[in-house]
Amino acid sequence: MSPVVGFTIFQAEELPFVPRDEFALVGLPDTIWFPEDGLCLLPGDALSFLLFPVAQPEFFDAVLTDTEGHVLEIQVKRPDAASSWVWGAFKMPGTIPYDLFRLWCGRDRQDEYIGTLVNAYLAAGGAAYGIRSGQAYVDVGTLHGYREAIKLLSAGPTERPLRQDGGATGSPAERASGHRERSEQEEAHANVRP
């Protein structure tokens, strides 16, 4: 779930925590998801969301994309969600948090959810990609979610759900060609294990 993410991300009046020449990674703290290296699957040169298939998208932020992976809309906790793919994490170049912060301030800081802010960003001409590479996603903030997380973590790697799209990542052109080069930054981060 992503309640008040906008408020949490933009607590400070300035954004010194994201250098413009780096990229920012955001994942929700009360979730467990696979693949473990999911953030490495996101391109660092655009706002990109790691998407997961879920059975009840109305409890999350469902992401509508076109056939090329461009995000069309994020449907925030809508009972009539038109997609079963929800975002669980996102990555963006260090310049985009500044753009989102200015937009949020220009909208009188009304956005409680990152989804509504991204919808405004898209309407203003911004772009975002949805990468359907998530395998399993559980919100552990509820009793049901906690139980599902225990089951997921207890399962061996061969018992976990497989990616439904064959693991396609990168920009639409890279996905179409089946080839994606990692940046030096991404390569360095991919080799770091917590």
Secondary structure, 3 states (H helix, E strand, C coil): CCECHHHHHCCCCCCCCCCCCCEEEEECCCEEEECCCHHHHCCCCCEEEEEEECCCHHHCEEEEECCCCEEEEEEECCCCCCCCEEEEEEEEECCHHHHHHHHHHHCCCCCCEHHHHHHHHHHCCCCEEEECCCCEEEECCCHHHHHHHHHHHHCCHHHCCCCCCCCCCCCHHHHHHCCCCCCHHHHHHHCCCC
